[in-house]
Amino acid sequence: MNQIVLNIIIAFLWVLFQDEDHFKFSTFFSGYLIGLIVIYILHRFSAMIFMLEKFG
C-alpha cells in the first residue's frame, strides 16, 4: 500500500514538473510508469517486496 501511495505522489510531481496548462492523463500515466521504475530500483535497497511481484 505504501508503494502505491508513493507512486501516485511521484506521478503528481511529474505532472507538476511538466509545467503544462492543464492536467493531462497521459502525463500522469507517464509519471506513474516512471514511479514504477524508481520504486523498482529502490526496493532492492530495502526489505520490502515490489508491488508488482505480489500480483504475478
mmCIF entry with sequence, helices, sheets and N, C-alpha, C, O atoms, coordinates in Angstrom:
data_MODEL
# 
_entry.id   MODEL 
# 
_entity.id                         1 
_entity.type                       polymer 
_entity.pdbx_number_of_molecules   1 
# 
_entity_poly.entity_id                      1 
_entity_poly.type                           'polypeptide(L)' 
_entity_poly.nstd_linkage                   no 
_entity_poly.nstd_monomer                   no 
_entity_poly.pdbx_seq_one_letter_code       MNQIVLNIIIAFLWVLFQDEDHFKFSTFFSGYLIGLIVIYILHRFSAMIFMLEKFG 
_entity_poly.pdbx_seq_one_letter_code_can   MNQIVLNIIIAFLWVLFQDEDHFKFSTFFSGYLIGLIVIYILHRFSAMIFMLEKFG 
_entity_poly.pdbx_strand_id                 A 
# 
loop_
_entity_poly_seq.entity_id 
_entity_poly_seq.num 
_entity_poly_seq.mon_id 
_entity_poly_seq.hetero 
1 1  MET n 
1 2  ASN n 
1 3  GLN n 
1 4  ILE n 
1 5  VAL n 
1 6  LEU n 
1 7  ASN n 
1 8  ILE n 
1 9  ILE n 
1 10 ILE n 
1 11 ALA n 
1 12 PHE n 
1 13 LEU n 
1 14 TRP n 
1 15 VAL n 
1 16 LEU n 
1 17 PHE n 
1 18 GLN n 
1 19 ASP n 
1 20 GLU n 
1 21 ASP n 
1 22 HIS n 
1 23 PHE n 
1 24 LYS n 
1 25 PHE n 
1 26 SER n 
1 27 THR n 
1 28 PHE n 
1 29 PHE n 
1 30 SER n 
1 31 GLY n 
1 32 TYR n 
1 33 LEU n 
1 34 ILE n 
1 35 GLY n 
1 36 LEU n 
1 37 ILE n 
1 38 VAL n 
1 39 ILE n 
1 40 TYR n 
1 41 ILE n 
1 42 LEU n 
1 43 HIS n 
1 44 ARG n 
1 45 PHE n 
1 46 SER n 
1 47 ALA n 
1 48 MET n 
1 49 ILE n 
1 50 PHE n 
1 51 MET n 
1 52 LEU n 
1 53 GLU n 
1 54 LYS n 
1 55 PHE n 
1 56 GLY n 
# 
_struct_asym.id          A 
_struct_asym.entity_id   1 
# 
loop_
_struct_conf.conf_type_id 
_struct_conf.id 
_struct_conf.pdbx_PDB_helix_id 
_struct_conf.beg_label_comp_id 
_struct_conf.beg_label_asym_id 
_struct_conf.beg_label_seq_id 
_struct_conf.pdbx_beg_PDB_ins_code 
_struct_conf.end_label_comp_id 
_struct_conf.end_label_asym_id 
_struct_conf.end_label_seq_id 
_struct_conf.pdbx_end_PDB_ins_code 
_struct_conf.beg_auth_comp_id 
_struct_conf.beg_auth_asym_id 
_struct_conf.beg_auth_seq_id 
_struct_conf.end_auth_comp_id 
_struct_conf.end_auth_asym_id 
_struct_conf.end_auth_seq_id 
_struct_conf.pdbx_PDB_helix_class 
_struct_conf.details 
_struct_conf.pdbx_PDB_helix_length 
HELX_P HELX_P1 AA1 ASN A 2  ? GLN A 18 ? ASN A 2  GLN A 18 1 ? 17 
HELX_P HELX_P2 AA2 PHE A 25 ? HIS A 43 ? PHE A 25 HIS A 43 1 ? 19 
HELX_P HELX_P3 AA3 MET A 51 ? PHE A 55 ? MET A 51 PHE A 55 1 ? 5  
# 
_struct_conf_type.id          HELX_P 
_struct_conf_type.criteria    ? 
_struct_conf_type.reference   ? 
# 
loop_
_atom_site.group_PDB 
_atom_site.id 
_atom_site.type_symbol 
_atom_site.label_atom_id 
_atom_site.label_alt_id 
_atom_site.label_comp_id 
_atom_site.label_asym_id 
_atom_site.label_entity_id 
_atom_site.label_seq_id 
_atom_site.pdbx_PDB_ins_code 
_atom_site.Cartn_x 
_atom_site.Cartn_y 
_atom_site.Cartn_z 
_atom_site.occupancy 
_atom_site.B_iso_or_equiv 
_atom_site.pdbx_formal_charge 
_atom_site.auth_seq_id 
_atom_site.auth_comp_id 
_atom_site.auth_asym_id 
_atom_site.auth_atom_id 
_atom_site.pdbx_PDB_model_num 
ATOM 1   N N  . MET A 1 1  ? 0.819  -1.193  0.000   1.00 0.00 ? 1  MET A N  1 
ATOM 2   C CA . MET A 1 1  ? 0.000  0.000   0.000   1.00 0.00 ? 1  MET A CA 1 
ATOM 3   C C  . MET A 1 1  ? 0.862  1.256   0.000   1.00 0.00 ? 1  MET A C  1 
ATOM 4   O O  . MET A 1 1  ? 0.528  2.242   -0.657  1.00 0.00 ? 1  MET A O  1 
ATOM 5   N N  . ASN A 1 2  ? 1.967  1.223   0.732   1.00 0.00 ? 2  ASN A N  1 
ATOM 6   C CA . ASN A 1 2  ? 2.842  2.384   0.783   1.00 0.00 ? 2  ASN A CA 1 
ATOM 7   C C  . ASN A 1 2  ? 3.460  2.681   -0.576  1.00 0.00 ? 2  ASN A C  1 
ATOM 8   O O  . ASN A 1 2  ? 3.649  3.844   -0.934  1.00 0.00 ? 2  ASN A O  1 
ATOM 9   N N  . GLN A 1 3  ? 3.772  1.645   -1.327  1.00 0.00 ? 3  GLN A N  1 
ATOM 10  C CA . GLN A 1 3  ? 4.377  1.845   -2.641  1.00 0.00 ? 3  GLN A CA 1 
ATOM 11  C C  . GLN A 1 3  ? 3.390  2.469   -3.615  1.00 0.00 ? 3  GLN A C  1 
ATOM 12  O O  . GLN A 1 3  ? 3.786  3.273   -4.458  1.00 0.00 ? 3  GLN A O  1 
ATOM 13  N N  . ILE A 1 4  ? 2.138  2.122   -3.518  1.00 0.00 ? 4  ILE A N  1 
ATOM 14  C CA . ILE A 1 4  ? 1.128  2.703   -4.408  1.00 0.00 ? 4  ILE A CA 1 
ATOM 15  C C  . ILE A 1 4  ? 0.969  4.193   -4.129  1.00 0.00 ? 4  ILE A C  1 
ATOM 16  O O  . ILE A 1 4  ? 0.896  5.003   -5.053  1.00 0.00 ? 4  ILE A O  1 
ATOM 17  N N  . VAL A 1 5  ? 0.918  4.546   -2.850  1.00 0.00 ? 5  VAL A N  1 
ATOM 18  C CA . VAL A 1 5  ? 0.802  5.960   -2.479  1.00 0.00 ? 5  VAL A CA 1 
ATOM 19  C C  . VAL A 1 5  ? 2.038  6.724   -2.936  1.00 0.00 ? 5  VAL A C  1 
ATOM 20  O O  . VAL A 1 5  ? 1.923  7.822   -3.482  1.00 0.00 ? 5  VAL A O  1 
ATOM 21  N N  . LEU A 1 6  ? 3.211  6.154   -2.718  1.00 0.00 ? 6  LEU A N  1 
ATOM 22  C CA . LEU A 1 6  ? 4.451  6.791   -3.162  1.00 0.00 ? 6  LEU A CA 1 
ATOM 23  C C  . LEU A 1 6  ? 4.467  6.952   -4.675  1.00 0.00 ? 6  LEU A C  1 
ATOM 24  O O  . LEU A 1 6  ? 4.925  7.976   -5.183  1.00 0.00 ? 6  LEU A O  1 
ATOM 25  N N  . ASN A 1 7  ? 3.978  5.966   -5.393  1.00 0.00 ? 7  ASN A N  1 
ATOM 26  C CA . ASN A 1 7  ? 3.947  6.034   -6.848  1.00 0.00 ? 7  ASN A CA 1 
ATOM 27  C C  . ASN A 1 7  ? 2.980  7.116   -7.333  1.00 0.00 ? 7  ASN A C  1 
ATOM 28  O O  . ASN A 1 7  ? 3.274  7.812   -8.305  1.00 0.00 ? 7  ASN A O  1 
ATOM 29  N N  . ILE A 1 8  ? 1.855  7.261   -6.682  1.00 0.00 ? 8  ILE A N  1 
ATOM 30  C CA . ILE A 1 8  ? 0.904  8.319   -7.052  1.00 0.00 ? 8  ILE A CA 1 
ATOM 31  C C  . ILE A 1 8  ? 1.504  9.693   -6.771  1.00 0.00 ? 8  ILE A C  1 
ATOM 32  O O  . ILE A 1 8  ? 1.309  10.625  -7.552  1.00 0.00 ? 8  ILE A O  1 
ATOM 33  N N  . ILE A 1 9  ? 2.229  9.826   -5.666  1.00 0.00 ? 9  ILE A N  1 
ATOM 34  C CA . ILE A 1 9  ? 2.897  11.097  -5.367  1.00 0.00 ? 9  ILE A CA 1 
ATOM 35  C C  . ILE A 1 9  ? 3.943  11.415  -6.422  1.00 0.00 ? 9  ILE A C  1 
ATOM 36  O O  . ILE A 1 9  ? 4.046  12.560  -6.863  1.00 0.00 ? 9  ILE A O  1 
ATOM 37  N N  . ILE A 1 10 ? 4.717  10.422  -6.833  1.00 0.00 ? 10 ILE A N  1 
ATOM 38  C CA . ILE A 1 10 ? 5.715  10.628  -7.889  1.00 0.00 ? 10 ILE A CA 1 
ATOM 39  C C  . ILE A 1 10 ? 5.029  11.043  -9.186  1.00 0.00 ? 10 ILE A C  1 
ATOM 40  O O  . ILE A 1 10 ? 5.524  11.919  -9.895  1.00 0.00 ? 10 ILE A O  1 
ATOM 41  N N  . ALA A 1 11 ? 3.904  10.426  -9.500  1.00 0.00 ? 11 ALA A N  1 
ATOM 42  C CA . ALA A 1 11 ? 3.184  10.771  -10.728 1.00 0.00 ? 11 ALA A CA 1 
ATOM 43  C C  . ALA A 1 11 ? 2.667  12.207  -10.684 1.00 0.00 ? 11 ALA A C  1 
ATOM 44  O O  . ALA A 1 11 ? 2.761  12.927  -11.679 1.00 0.00 ? 11 ALA A O  1 
ATOM 45  N N  . PHE A 1 12 ? 2.124  12.631  -9.545  1.00 0.00 ? 12 PHE A N  1 
ATOM 46  C CA . PHE A 1 12 ? 1.659  14.017  -9.424  1.00 0.00 ? 12 PHE A CA 1 
ATOM 47  C C  . PHE A 1 12 ? 2.823  15.003  -9.504  1.00 0.00 ? 12 PHE A C  1 
ATOM 48  O O  . PHE A 1 12 ? 2.693  16.068  -10.107 1.00 0.00 ? 12 PHE A O  1 
ATOM 49  N N  . LEU A 1 13 ? 3.950  14.655  -8.903  1.00 0.00 ? 13 LEU A N  1 
ATOM 50  C CA . LEU A 1 13 ? 5.125  15.517  -9.024  1.00 0.00 ? 13 LEU A CA 1 
ATOM 51  C C  . LEU A 1 13 ? 5.578  15.616  -10.473 1.00 0.00 ? 13 LEU A C  1 
ATOM 52  O O  . LEU A 1 13 ? 5.996  16.683  -10.925 1.00 0.00 ? 13 LEU A O  1 
ATOM 53  N N  . TRP A 1 14 ? 5.498  14.511  -11.200 1.00 0.00 ? 14 TRP A N  1 
ATOM 54  C CA . TRP A 1 14 ? 5.861  14.518  -12.611 1.00 0.00 ? 14 TRP A CA 1 
ATOM 55  C C  . TRP A 1 14 ? 4.955  15.467  -13.398 1.00 0.00 ? 14 TRP A C  1 
ATOM 56  O O  . TRP A 1 14 ? 5.423  16.210  -14.261 1.00 0.00 ? 14 TRP A O  1 
ATOM 57  N N  . VAL A 1 15 ? 3.664  15.435  -13.095 1.00 0.00 ? 15 VAL A N  1 
ATOM 58  C CA . VAL A 1 15 ? 2.719  16.338  -13.759 1.00 0.00 ? 15 VAL A CA 1 
ATOM 59  C C  . VAL A 1 15 ? 3.074  17.790  -13.440 1.00 0.00 ? 15 VAL A C  1 
ATOM 60  O O  . VAL A 1 15 ? 3.048  18.642  -14.328 1.00 0.00 ? 15 VAL A O  1 
ATOM 61  N N  . LEU A 1 16 ? 3.403  18.075  -12.191 1.00 0.00 ? 16 LEU A N  1 
ATOM 62  C CA . LEU A 1 16 ? 3.754  19.444  -11.813 1.00 0.00 ? 16 LEU A CA 1 
ATOM 63  C C  . LEU A 1 16 ? 5.046  19.906  -12.479 1.00 0.00 ? 16 LEU A C  1 
ATOM 64  O O  . LEU A 1 16 ? 5.153  21.064  -12.881 1.00 0.00 ? 16 LEU A O  1 
ATOM 65  N N  . PHE A 1 17 ? 6.021  19.020  -12.600 1.00 0.00 ? 17 PHE A N  1 
ATOM 66  C CA . PHE A 1 17 ? 7.296  19.388  -13.212 1.00 0.00 ? 17 PHE A CA 1 
ATOM 67  C C  . PHE A 1 17 ? 7.180  19.603  -14.718 1.00 0.00 ? 17 PHE A C  1 
ATOM 68  O O  . PHE A 1 17 ? 8.030  20.269  -15.310 1.00 0.00 ? 17 PHE A O  1 
ATOM 69  N N  . GLN A 1 18 ? 6.149  19.054  -15.344 1.00 0.00 ? 18 GLN A N  1 
ATOM 70  C CA . GLN A 1 18 ? 5.977  19.228  -16.784 1.00 0.00 ? 18 GLN A CA 1 
ATOM 71  C C  . GLN A 1 18 ? 5.501  20.632  -17.134 1.00 0.00 ? 18 GLN A C  1 
ATOM 72  O O  . GLN A 1 18 ? 5.647  21.060  -18.279 1.00 0.00 ? 18 GLN A O  1 
ATOM 73  N N  . ASP A 1 19 ? 4.939  21.351  -16.183 1.00 0.00 ? 19 ASP A N  1 
ATOM 74  C CA . ASP A 1 19 ? 4.527  22.753  -16.339 1.00 0.00 ? 19 ASP A CA 1 
ATOM 75  C C  . ASP A 1 19 ? 3.575  22.939  -17.525 1.00 0.00 ? 19 ASP A C  1 
ATOM 76  O O  . ASP A 1 19 ? 3.786  23.797  -18.382 1.00 0.00 ? 19 ASP A O  1 
ATOM 77  N N  . GLU A 1 20 ? 2.525  22.115  -17.553 1.00 0.00 ? 20 GLU A N  1 
ATOM 78  C CA . GLU A 1 20 ? 1.514  22.230  -18.599 1.00 0.00 ? 20 GLU A CA 1 
ATOM 79  C C  . GLU A 1 20 ? 0.367  23.099  -18.101 1.00 0.00 ? 20 GLU A C  1 
ATOM 80  O O  . GLU A 1 20 ? 0.225  23.323  -16.899 1.00 0.00 ? 20 GLU A O  1 
ATOM 81  N N  . ASP A 1 21 ? -0.442 23.582  -19.021 1.00 0.00 ? 21 ASP A N  1 
ATOM 82  C CA . ASP A 1 21 ? -1.544 24.470  -18.661 1.00 0.00 ? 21 ASP A CA 1 
ATOM 83  C C  . ASP A 1 21 ? -2.655 23.760  -17.894 1.00 0.00 ? 21 ASP A C  1 
ATOM 84  O O  . ASP A 1 21 ? -3.290 24.353  -17.022 1.00 0.00 ? 21 ASP A O  1 
ATOM 85  N N  . HIS A 1 22 ? -2.887 22.493  -18.218 1.00 0.00 ? 22 HIS A N  1 
ATOM 86  C CA . HIS A 1 22 ? -3.933 21.746  -17.536 1.00 0.00 ? 22 HIS A CA 1 
ATOM 87  C C  . HIS A 1 22 ? -3.479 20.304  -17.335 1.00 0.00 ? 22 HIS A C  1 
ATOM 88  O O  . HIS A 1 22 ? -2.506 19.847  -17.935 1.00 0.00 ? 22 HIS A O  1 
ATOM 89  N N  . PHE A 1 23 ? -4.207 19.607  -16.480 1.00 0.00 ? 23 PHE A N  1 
ATOM 90  C CA . PHE A 1 23 ? -3.874 18.230  -16.137 1.00 0.00 ? 23 PHE A CA 1 
ATOM 91  C C  . PHE A 1 23 ? -4.155 17.318  -17.326 1.00 0.00 ? 23 PHE A C  1 
ATOM 92  O O  . PHE A 1 23 ? -5.246 17.349  -17.895 1.00 0.00 ? 23 PHE A O  1 
ATOM 93  N N  . LYS A 1 24 ? -3.177 16.516  -17.693 1.00 0.00 ? 24 LYS A N  1 
ATOM 94  C CA . LYS A 1 24 ? -3.354 15.526  -18.755 1.00 0.00 ? 24 LYS A CA 1 
ATOM 95  C C  . LYS A 1 24 ? -3.137 14.137  -18.171 1.00 0.00 ? 24 LYS A C  1 
ATOM 96  O O  . LYS A 1 24 ? -2.178 13.895  -17.438 1.00 0.00 ? 24 LYS A O  1 
ATOM 97  N N  . PHE A 1 25 ? -4.047 13.234  -18.511 1.00 0.00 ? 25 PHE A N  1 
ATOM 98  C CA . PHE A 1 25 ? -3.916 11.870  -18.015 1.00 0.00 ? 25 PHE A CA 1 
ATOM 99  C C  . PHE A 1 25 ? -2.677 11.194  -18.584 1.00 0.00 ? 25 PHE A C  1 
ATOM 100 O O  . PHE A 1 25 ? -2.046 10.387  -17.902 1.00 0.00 ? 25 PHE A O  1 
ATOM 101 N N  . SER A 1 26 ? -2.323 11.511  -19.816 1.00 0.00 ? 26 SER A N  1 
ATOM 102 C CA . SER A 1 26 ? -1.142 10.893  -20.420 1.00 0.00 ? 26 SER A CA 1 
ATOM 103 C C  . SER A 1 26 ? 0.132  11.279  -19.668 1.00 0.00 ? 26 SER A C  1 
ATOM 104 O O  . SER A 1 26 ? 1.040  10.460  -19.527 1.00 0.00 ? 26 SER A O  1 
ATOM 105 N N  . THR A 1 27 ? 0.202  12.516  -19.189 1.00 0.00 ? 27 THR A N  1 
ATOM 106 C CA . THR A 1 27 ? 1.357  12.944  -18.404 1.00 0.00 ? 27 THR A CA 1 
ATOM 107 C C  . THR A 1 27 ? 1.369  12.245  -17.052 1.00 0.00 ? 27 THR A C  1 
ATOM 108 O O  . THR A 1 27 ? 2.425  11.834  -16.569 1.00 0.00 ? 27 THR A O  1 
ATOM 109 N N  . PHE A 1 28 ? 0.193  12.109  -16.441 1.00 0.00 ? 28 PHE A N  1 
ATOM 110 C CA . PHE A 1 28 ? 0.104  11.394  -15.168 1.00 0.00 ? 28 PHE A CA 1 
ATOM 111 C C  . PHE A 1 28 ? 0.505  9.935   -15.347 1.00 0.00 ? 28 PHE A C  1 
ATOM 112 O O  . PHE A 1 28 ? 1.216  9.382   -14.508 1.00 0.00 ? 28 PHE A O  1 
ATOM 113 N N  . PHE A 1 29 ? 0.058  9.309   -16.427 1.00 0.00 ? 29 PHE A N  1 
ATOM 114 C CA . PHE A 1 29 ? 0.377  7.904   -16.678 1.00 0.00 ? 29 PHE A CA 1 
ATOM 115 C C  . PHE A 1 29 ? 1.871  7.712   -16.909 1.00 0.00 ? 29 PHE A C  1 
ATOM 116 O O  . PHE A 1 29 ? 2.457  6.750   -16.413 1.00 0.00 ? 29 PHE A O  1 
ATOM 117 N N  . SER A 1 30 ? 2.489  8.621   -17.657 1.00 0.00 ? 30 SER A N  1 
ATOM 118 C CA . SER A 1 30 ? 3.937  8.507   -17.857 1.00 0.00 ? 30 SER A CA 1 
ATOM 119 C C  . SER A 1 30 ? 4.674  8.713   -16.537 1.00 0.00 ? 30 SER A C  1 
ATOM 120 O O  . SER A 1 30 ? 5.687  8.059   -16.291 1.00 0.00 ? 30 SER A O  1 
ATOM 121 N N  . GLY A 1 31 ? 4.182  9.609   -15.687 1.00 0.00 ? 31 GLY A N  1 
ATOM 122 C CA . GLY A 1 31 ? 4.766  9.776   -14.360 1.00 0.00 ? 31 GLY A CA 1 
ATOM 123 C C  . GLY A 1 31 ? 4.580  8.546   -13.498 1.00 0.00 ? 31 GLY A C  1 
ATOM 124 O O  . GLY A 1 31 ? 5.450  8.207   -12.695 1.00 0.00 ? 31 GLY A O  1 
ATOM 125 N N  . TYR A 1 32 ? 3.442  7.871   -13.660 1.00 0.00 ? 32 TYR A N  1 
ATOM 126 C CA . TYR A 1 32 ? 3.190  6.636   -12.917 1.00 0.00 ? 32 TYR A CA 1 
ATOM 127 C C  . TYR A 1 32 ? 4.175  5.549   -13.345 1.00 0.00 ? 32 TYR A C  1 
ATOM 128 O O  . TYR A 1 32 ? 4.682  4.802   -12.508 1.00 0.00 ? 32 TYR A O  1 
ATOM 129 N N  . LEU A 1 33 ? 4.443  5.463   -14.647 1.00 0.00 ? 33 LEU A N  1 
ATOM 130 C CA . LEU A 1 33 ? 5.415  4.481   -15.132 1.00 0.00 ? 33 LEU A CA 1 
ATOM 131 C C  . LEU A 1 33 ? 6.822  4.806   -14.648 1.00 0.00 ? 33 LEU A C  1 
ATOM 132 O O  . LEU A 1 33 ? 7.580  3.904   -14.291 1.00 0.00 ? 33 LEU A O  1 
ATOM 133 N N  . ILE A 1 34 ? 7.169  6.071   -14.635 1.00 0.00 ? 34 ILE A N  1 
ATOM 134 C CA . ILE A 1 34 ? 8.476  6.475   -14.118 1.00 0.00 ? 34 ILE A CA 1 
ATOM 135 C C  . ILE A 1 34 ? 8.563  6.145   -12.629 1.00 0.00 ? 34 ILE A C  1 
ATOM 136 O O  . ILE A 1 34 ? 9.608  5.712   -12.144 1.00 0.00 ? 34 ILE A O  1 
ATOM 137 N N  . GLY A 1 35 ? 7.465  6.349   -11.910 1.00 0.00 ? 35 GLY A N  1 
ATOM 138 C CA . GLY A 1 35 ? 7.424  5.983   -10.499 1.00 0.00 ? 35 GLY A CA 1 
ATOM 139 C C  . GLY A 1 35 ? 7.622  4.491   -10.285 1.00 0.00 ? 35 GLY A C  1 
ATOM 140 O O  . GLY A 1 35 ? 8.293  4.084   -9.336  1.00 0.00 ? 35 GLY A O  1 
ATOM 141 N N  . LEU A 1 36 ? 7.044  3.673   -11.158 1.00 0.00 ? 36 LEU A N  1 
ATOM 142 C CA . LEU A 1 36 ? 7.261  2.223   -11.072 1.00 0.00 ? 36 LEU A CA 1 
ATOM 143 C C  . LEU A 1 36 ? 8.733  1.881   -11.219 1.00 0.00 ? 36 LEU A C  1 
ATOM 144 O O  . LEU A 1 36 ? 9.257  1.042   -10.486 1.00 0.00 ? 36 LEU A O  1 
ATOM 145 N N  . ILE A 1 37 ? 9.393  2.523   -12.157 1.00 0.00 ? 37 ILE A N  1 
ATOM 146 C CA . ILE A 1 37 ? 10.817 2.264   -12.378 1.00 0.00 ? 37 ILE A CA 1 
ATOM 147 C C  . ILE A 1 37 ? 11.638 2.700   -11.169 1.00 0.00 ? 37 ILE A C  1 
ATOM 148 O O  . ILE A 1 37 ? 12.529 1.975   -10.725 1.00 0.00 ? 37 ILE A O  1 
ATOM 149 N N  . VAL A 1 38 ? 11.339 3.877   -10.638 1.00 0.00 ? 38 VAL A N  1 
ATOM 150 C CA . VAL A 1 38 ? 12.075 4.386   -9.474  1.00 0.00 ? 38 VAL A CA 1 
ATOM 151 C C  . VAL A 1 38 ? 11.876 3.470   -8.268  1.00 0.00 ? 38 VAL A C  1 
ATOM 152 O O  . VAL A 1 38 ? 12.838 3.139   -7.575  1.00 0.00 ? 38 VAL A O  1 
ATOM 153 N N  . ILE A 1 39 ? 10.644 3.064   -8.018  1.00 0.00 ? 39 ILE A N  1 
ATOM 154 C CA . ILE A 1 39 ? 10.372 2.193   -6.871  1.00 0.00 ? 39 ILE A CA 1 
ATOM 155 C C  . ILE A 1 39 ? 11.006 0.824   -7.076  1.00 0.00 ? 39 ILE A C  1 
ATOM 156 O O  . ILE A 1 39 ? 11.483 0.216   -6.118  1.00 0.00 ? 39 ILE A O  1 
ATOM 157 N N  . TYR A 1 40 ? 11.018 0.334   -8.310  1.00 0.00 ? 40 TYR A N  1 
ATOM 158 C CA . TYR A 1 40 ? 11.657 -0.957  -8.579  1.00 0.00 ? 40 TYR A CA 1 
ATOM 159 C C  . TYR A 1 40 ? 13.149 -0.893  -8.280  1.00 0.00 ? 40 TYR A C  1 
ATOM 160 O O  . TYR A 1 40 ? 13.711 -1.830  -7.712  1.00 0.00 ? 40 TYR A O  1 
ATOM 161 N N  . ILE A 1 41 ? 13.786 0.200   -8.656  1.00 0.00 ? 41 ILE A N  1 
ATOM 162 C CA . ILE A 1 41 ? 15.219 0.349   -8.384  1.00 0.00 ? 41 ILE A CA 1 
ATOM 163 C C  . ILE A 1 41 ? 15.468 0.477   -6.880  1.00 0.00 ? 41 ILE A C  1 
ATOM 164 O O  . ILE A 1 41 ? 16.409 -0.115  -6.352  1.00 0.00 ? 41 ILE A O  1 
ATOM 165 N N  . LEU A 1 42 ? 14.632 1.245   -6.196  1.00 0.00 ? 42 LEU A N  1 
ATOM 166 C CA . LEU A 1 42 ? 14.855 1.497   -4.773  1.00 0.00 ? 42 LEU A CA 1 
ATOM 167 C C  . LEU A 1 42 ? 14.432 0.341   -3.868  1.00 0.00 ? 42 LEU A C  1 
ATOM 168 O O  . LEU A 1 42 ? 14.907 0.247   -2.736  1.00 0.00 ? 42 LEU A O  1 
ATOM 169 N N  . HIS A 1 43 ? 13.552 -0.537  -4.340  1.00 0.00 ? 43 HIS A N  1 
ATOM 170 C CA . HIS A 1 43 ? 13.103 -1.614  -3.455  1.00 0.00 ? 43 HIS A CA 1 
ATOM 171 C C  . HIS A 1 43 ? 14.212 -2.612  -3.177  1.00 0.00 ? 43 HIS A C  1 
ATOM 172 O O  . HIS A 1 43 ? 14.140 -3.363  -2.205  1.00 0.00 ? 43 HIS A O  1 
ATOM 173 N N  . ARG A 1 44 ? 15.233 -2.628  -4.016  1.00 0.00 ? 44 ARG A N  1 
ATOM 174 C CA . ARG A 1 44 ? 16.350 -3.544  -3.801  1.00 0.00 ? 44 ARG A CA 1 
ATOM 175 C C  . ARG A 1 44 ? 17.192 -3.149  -2.590  1.00 0.00 ? 44 ARG A C  1 
ATOM 176 O O  . ARG A 1 44 ? 17.907 -3.981  -2.031  1.00 0.00 ? 44 ARG A O  1 
ATOM 177 N N  . PHE A 1 45 ? 17.107 -1.886  -2.184  1.00 0.00 ? 45 PHE A N  1 
ATOM 178 C CA . PHE A 1 45 ? 17.890 -1.403  -1.051  1.00 0.00 ? 45 PHE A CA 1 
ATOM 179 C C  . PHE A 1 45 ? 17.141 -1.524  0.272   1.00 0.00 ? 45 PHE A C  1 
ATOM 180 O O  . PHE A 1 45 ? 17.671 -1.145  1.316   1.00 0.00 ? 45 PHE A O  1 
ATOM 181 N N  . SER A 1 46 ? 15.942 -2.036  0.243   1.00 0.00 ? 46 SER A N  1 
ATOM 182 C CA . SER A 1 46 ? 15.167 -2.226  1.468   1.00 0.00 ? 46 SER A CA 1 
ATOM 183 C C  . SER A 1 46 ? 14.597 -3.644  1.484   1.00 0.00 ? 46 SER A C  1 
ATOM 184 O O  . SER A 1 46 ? 14.762 -4.406  0.531   1.00 0.00 ? 46 SER A O  1 
ATOM 185 N N  . ALA A 1 47 ? 13.939 -3.972  2.559   1.00 0.00 ? 47 ALA A N  1 
ATOM 186 C CA . ALA A 1 47 ? 13.411 -5.329  2.720   1.00 0.00 ? 47 ALA A CA 1 
ATOM 187 C C  . ALA A 1 47 ? 12.008 -5.493  2.142   1.00 0.00 ? 47 ALA A C  1 
ATOM 188 O O  . ALA A 1 47 ? 11.425 -6.571  2.256   1.00 0.00 ? 47 ALA A O  1 
ATOM 189 N N  . MET A 1 48 ? 11.452 -4.448  1.525   1.00 0.00 ? 48 MET A N  1 
ATOM 190 C CA . MET A 1 48 ? 10.083 -4.534  1.027   1.00 0.00 ? 48 MET A CA 1 
ATOM 191 C C  . MET A 1 48 ? 10.013 -5.300  -0.299  1.00 0.00 ? 48 MET A C  1 
ATOM 192 O O  . MET A 1 48 ? 10.978 -5.346  -1.062  1.00 0.00 ? 48 MET A O  1 
ATOM 193 N N  . ILE A 1 49 ? 8.855  -5.894  -0.547  1.00 0.00 ? 49 ILE A N  1 
ATOM 194 C CA . ILE A 1 49 ? 8.608  -6.628  -1.784  1.00 0.00 ? 49 ILE A CA 1 
ATOM 195 C C  . ILE A 1 49 ? 8.031  -5.650  -2.799  1.00 0.00 ? 49 ILE A C  1 
ATOM 196 O O  . ILE A 1 49 ? 7.182  -4.826  -2.459  1.00 0.00 ? 49 ILE A O  1 
ATOM 197 N N  . PHE A 1 50 ? 8.490  -5.740  -4.040  1.00 0.00 ? 50 PHE A N  1 
ATOM 198 C CA . PHE A 1 50 ? 7.987  -4.857  -5.092  1.00 0.00 ? 50 PHE A CA 1 
ATOM 199 C C  . PHE A 1 50 ? 6.517  -5.155  -5.339  1.00 0.00 ? 50 PHE A C  1 
ATOM 200 O O  . PHE A 1 50 ? 6.115  -6.317  -5.386  1.00 0.00 ? 50 PHE A O  1 
ATOM 201 N N  . MET A 1 51 ? 5.710  -4.102  -5.497  1.00 0.00 ? 51 MET A N  1 
ATOM 202 C CA . MET A 1 51 ? 4.253  -4.258  -5.540  1.00 0.00 ? 51 MET A CA 1 
ATOM 203 C C  . MET A 1 51 ? 3.770  -5.109  -6.712  1.00 0.00 ? 51 MET A C  1 
ATOM 204 O O  . MET A 1 51 ? 2.743  -5.774  -6.582  1.00 0.00 ? 51 MET A O  1 
ATOM 205 N N  . LEU A 1 52 ? 4.457  -5.118  -7.834  1.00 0.00 ? 52 LEU A N  1 
ATOM 206 C CA . LEU A 1 52 ? 4.009  -5.938  -8.960  1.00 0.00 ? 52 LEU A CA 1 
ATOM 207 C C  . LEU A 1 52 ? 4.362  -7.408  -8.781  1.00 0.00 ? 52 LEU A C  1 
ATOM 208 O O  . LEU A 1 52 ? 3.776  -8.262  -9.446  1.00 0.00 ? 52 LEU A O  1 
ATOM 209 N N  . GLU A 1 53 ? 5.307  -7.723  -7.896  1.00 0.00 ? 53 GLU A N  1 
ATOM 210 C CA . GLU A 1 53 ? 5.637  -9.119  -7.618  1.00 0.00 ? 53 GLU A CA 1 
ATOM 211 C C  . GLU A 1 53 ? 4.527  -9.803  -6.822  1.00 0.00 ? 53 GLU A C  1 
ATOM 212 O O  . GLU A 1 53 ? 4.403  -11.027 -6.863  1.00 0.00 ? 53 GLU A O  1 
ATOM 213 N N  . LYS A 1 54 ? 3.726  -9.030  -6.106  1.00 0.00 ? 54 LYS A N  1 
ATOM 214 C CA . LYS A 1 54 ? 2.621  -9.598  -5.325  1.00 0.00 ? 54 LYS A CA 1 
ATOM 215 C C  . LYS A 1 54 ? 1.517  -10.129 -6.236  1.00 0.00 ? 54 LYS A C  1 
ATOM 216 O O  . LYS A 1 54 ? 0.828  -11.087 -5.884  1.00 0.00 ? 54 LYS A O  1 
ATOM 217 N N  . PHE A 1 55 ? 1.346  -9.512  -7.404  1.00 0.00 ? 55 PHE A N  1 
ATOM 218 C CA . PHE A 1 55 ? 0.267  -9.895  -8.312  1.00 0.00 ? 55 PHE A CA 1 
ATOM 219 C C  . PHE A 1 55 ? 0.677  -10.984 -9.289  1.00 0.00 ? 55 PHE A C  1 
ATOM 220 O O  . PHE A 1 55 ? -0.183 -11.659 -9.856  1.00 0.00 ? 55 PHE A O  1 
ATOM 221 N N  . GLY A 1 56 ? 1.956  -11.165 -9.491  1.00 0.00 ? 56 GLY A N  1 
ATOM 222 C CA . GLY A 1 56 ? 2.440  -12.088 -10.510 1.00 0.00 ? 56 GLY A CA 1 
ATOM 223 C C  . GLY A 1 56 ? 2.705  -13.454 -10.035 1.00 0.00 ? 56 GLY A C  1 
ATOM 224 O O  . GLY A 1 56 ? 3.117  -14.311 -10.817 1.00 0.00 ? 56 GLY A O  1 
# 
